Amino acid sequence: MLKKYKIMDYDFPLVIMVMSLTIFGIMAISSANPSYVSKQTAGMVFGVVLMVFISLLDYSVLIKLYIPFYILNVALLGLVLSPLGSSTNGAQRWINLFGITFQPSEAAKILLILFYAQFIMKYKDKVKTISFVMICLALLALPLGLIFKQPDLSTCIMVMMIFSSMIFVAGVNWKLVAVVLSVSIPSVLFVIYNAVQEDSSILKDYQQRRILAWLHPEEYANSEAYQTLNSMMAIGSGQLYGKGYNTNEISSVLNGGFISESQTDFIFTVIGEEFGFIGACIVVILILGIAVECFMVSMRAKDKAGEVIAAGVGGWIGFQGIINMGVATGVLPNTGLPLPFVSAGLTSLLSVYVGIGFVLNVRLQGNKYILGRG
């Protein structure tokens, strides 16, 4: 299954950006919570090995297992809701198998990308039809429903964004895109309108409070908006150059214990406070650079499956990065999504490294295809 490639065809800029961002993340984690550093470092080493190994395989062969991938995905998500699942802060999102705890909803992202890559490739002549898109949505409904039951609305939204990236690149009819936008935009506005009503008919209490805290943070300063307001204060206090790596300043919002989960959901806050505007810009540029490079690889892919894989991974990293940073800066409501390659969490880290491994493989095979055609 391993194929021979030319070393010059390897996408080293993408690898450098990915590893640089991970190292940046490990530095930030060491300030936020040093107890996570050794695990995150081990995750990076294992992730790089996985990435390189997958990049040297043949994705065209692997994605033929798309049906087992789908079944595995549904089975893992189902186990979360079984007695094997473990809960934290009222959410049941993890399972423990053979002494290993991991989050299936993170692995679901790459498994769904691989499934749809082959599914779209197999029926590429029908992509422009509404019936095909409806079938794709029907297949997405089961894993999406299992994620929603955890409950994890933010990951549901993220999976939908990944799916939208893939189906758009696959060549969906522009008329359908217009219809979806004409429905989704008013739907978002309706959800926000419903949240400001005294008794929301479609949102759970915690979801309604998060939206209200985003709209009126001053009224929720000691509850739902507490994290976000402190995060904005910390990022602003970093100014241009930051307070310094692993700073021991008494005025540090992080050192004062005002940011919880700073090693995961609010890791961008640590970067903004300690590395300042410049450090935050470096992270933004790396996230966007990785996403753009994935879409560039998609454009050079040898087939539709390669296009879908690279675009799916690019949409995943780009959208999730923007959402995480938007939450930390108060631009978006609190969602609980990790910052790709930066936040602590082995399942999240390994999943994105696997995704990049497939993108590298698409790039290598795309180069061979272009050279062969030339």
HUSULZI-V938327 format. One record per residue. N is the residue number from 1. RES is the residue in one small letter. PHI is phi in whole degrees, 0 to 359 (999 if undefined). Layout:
# HUSULZI-V938327
n | res | phi
N | RES | PHI
N | RES | PHI
This chain:
# HUSULZI-V938327
n | res | phi
1 | m | 999
2 | l | 290
3 | k | 245
4 | k | 267
5 | y | 228
6 | k | 276
7 | i | 300
8 | m | 288
9 | d | 275
10 | y | 290
11 | d | 275
12 | f | 294
13 | p | 303
14 | l | 294
15 | v | 298
16 | i | 297
17 | m | 296
18 | v | 296
19 | m | 290
20 | s | 297
21 | l | 294
22 | t | 294
23 | i | 297
24 | f | 302
25 | g | 296
26 | i | 298
27 | m | 298
28 | a | 294
29 | i | 295
30 | s | 295
31 | s | 278
32 | a | 288
33 | n | 202
34 | p | 304
35 | s | 293
36 | y | 268
37 | v | 297
38 | s | 297
39 | k | 293
40 | q | 292
41 | t | 295
42 | a | 297
43 | g | 297
44 | m | 295
45 | v | 298
46 | f | 295
47 | g | 296
48 | v | 296
49 | v | 299
50 | l | 299
51 | m | 300
52 | v | 295
53 | f | 298
54 | i | 294
55 | s | 295
56 | l | 264
57 | l | 273
58 | d | 241
59 | y | 299
60 | s | 298
61 | v | 280
62 | l | 297
63 | i | 286
64 | k | 293
65 | l | 270
66 | y | 298
67 | i | 290
68 | p | 301
69 | f | 299
70 | y | 295
71 | i | 297
72 | l | 299
73 | n | 300
74 | v | 297
75 | a | 296
76 | l | 295
77 | l | 294
78 | g | 292
79 | l | 295
80 | v | 300
81 | l | 272
82 | s | 268
83 | p | 300
84 | l | 285
85 | g | 285
86 | s | 238
87 | s | 242
88 | t | 218
89 | n | 54
90 | g | 83
91 | a | 244
92 | q | 254
93 | r | 232
94 | w | 237
95 | i | 229
96 | n | 240
97 | l | 238
98 | f | 55
99 | g | 83
100 | i | 251
101 | t | 260
102 | f | 212
103 | q | 250
104 | p | 301
105 | s | 295
106 | e | 285
107 | a | 294
108 | a | 300
109 | k | 297
110 | i | 286
111 | l | 295
112 | l | 291
113 | i | 299
114 | l | 293
115 | f | 297
116 | y | 290
117 | a | 301
118 | q | 285
119 | f | 297
120 | i | 291
121 | m | 299
122 | k | 292
123 | y | 241
124 | k | 297
125 | d | 285
126 | k | 251
127 | v | 302
128 | k | 283
129 | t | 272
130 | i | 295
131 | s | 298
132 | f | 293
133 | v | 298
134 | m | 295
135 | i | 296
136 | c | 299
137 | l | 294
138 | a | 295
139 | l | 291
140 | l | 282
141 | a | 300
142 | l | 295
143 | p | 299
144 | l | 294
145 | g | 295
146 | l | 293
147 | i | 291
148 | f | 297
149 | k | 289
150 | q | 293
151 | p | 268
152 | d | 211
153 | l | 296
154 | s | 296
155 | t | 290
156 | c | 301
157 | i | 297
158 | m | 296
159 | v | 298
160 | m | 295
161 | m | 293
162 | i | 298
163 | f | 301
164 | s | 298
165 | s | 299
166 | m | 293
167 | i | 290
168 | f | 292
169 | v | 294
170 | a | 295
171 | g | 107
172 | v | 298
173 | n | 298
174 | w | 298
175 | k | 297
176 | l | 292
177 | v | 299
178 | a | 297
179 | v | 295
180 | v | 299
181 | l | 294
182 | s | 292
183 | v | 265
184 | s | 290
185 | i | 296
186 | p | 299
187 | s | 295
188 | v | 297
189 | l | 297
190 | f | 293
191 | v | 298
192 | i | 296
193 | y | 298
194 | n | 294
195 | a | 293
196 | v | 277
197 | q | 284
198 | e | 298
199 | d | 240
200 | s | 286
201 | s | 269
202 | i | 239
203 | l | 250
204 | k | 284
205 | d | 303
206 | y | 291
207 | q | 291
208 | q | 296
209 | r | 295
210 | r | 295
211 | i | 292
212 | l | 296
213 | a | 293
214 | w | 287
215 | l | 284
216 | h | 228
217 | p | 300
218 | e | 295
219 | e | 279
220 | y | 238
221 | a | 298
222 | n | 257
223 | s | 225
224 | e | 296
225 | a | 269
226 | y | 303
227 | q | 297
228 | t | 296
229 | l | 296
230 | n | 294
231 | s | 297
232 | m | 297
233 | m | 296
234 | a | 295
235 | i | 297
236 | g | 295
237 | s | 290
238 | g | 289
239 | q | 50
240 | l | 282
241 | y | 255
242 | g | 85
243 | k | 271
244 | g | 105
245 | y | 297
246 | n | 55
247 | t | 298
248 | n | 249
249 | e | 299
250 | i | 294
251 | s | 283
252 | s | 294
253 | v | 295
254 | l | 294
255 | n | 295
256 | g | 283
257 | g | 77
258 | f | 271
259 | i | 239
260 | s | 268
261 | e | 55
262 | s | 291
263 | q | 275
264 | t | 239
265 | d | 297
266 | f | 247
267 | i | 293
268 | f | 294
269 | t | 296
270 | v | 298
271 | i | 297
272 | g | 296
273 | e | 286
274 | e | 273
275 | f | 249
276 | g | 69
277 | f | 299
278 | i | 295
279 | g | 297
280 | a | 296
281 | c | 296
282 | i | 299
283 | v | 296
284 | v | 300
285 | i | 296
286 | l | 293
287 | i | 299
288 | l | 293
289 | g | 298
290 | i | 296
291 | a | 297
292 | v | 296
293 | e | 297
294 | c | 298
295 | f | 291
296 | m | 294
297 | v | 297
298 | s | 302
299 | m | 290
300 | r | 256
301 | a | 295
302 | k | 280
303 | d | 210
304 | k | 296
305 | a | 298
306 | g | 296
307 | e | 300
308 | v | 292
309 | i | 299
310 | a | 296
311 | a | 291
312 | g | 298
313 | v | 293
314 | g | 298
315 | g | 295
316 | w | 301
317 | i | 292
318 | g | 294
319 | f | 295
320 | q | 293
321 | g | 297
322 | i | 296
323 | i | 296
324 | n | 301
325 | m | 291
326 | g | 295
327 | v | 294
328 | a | 296
329 | t | 259
330 | g | 81
331 | v | 284
332 | l | 234
333 | p | 294
334 | n | 298
335 | t | 241
336 | g | 86
337 | l | 269
338 | p | 285
339 | l | 274
340 | p | 308
341 | f | 72
342 | v | 249
343 | s | 294
344 | a | 290
345 | g | 145
346 | l | 292
347 | t | 299
348 | s | 296
349 | l | 295
350 | l | 293
351 | s | 297
352 | v | 289
353 | y | 293
354 | v | 298
355 | g | 301
356 | i | 294
357 | g | 302
358 | f | 292
359 | v | 297
360 | l | 299
361 | n | 294
362 | v | 299
363 | r | 296
364 | l | 298
365 | q | 288
366 | g | 295
367 | n | 296
368 | k | 297
369 | y | 293
370 | i | 296
371 | l | 295
372 | g | 293
373 | r | 289
374 | g | 289
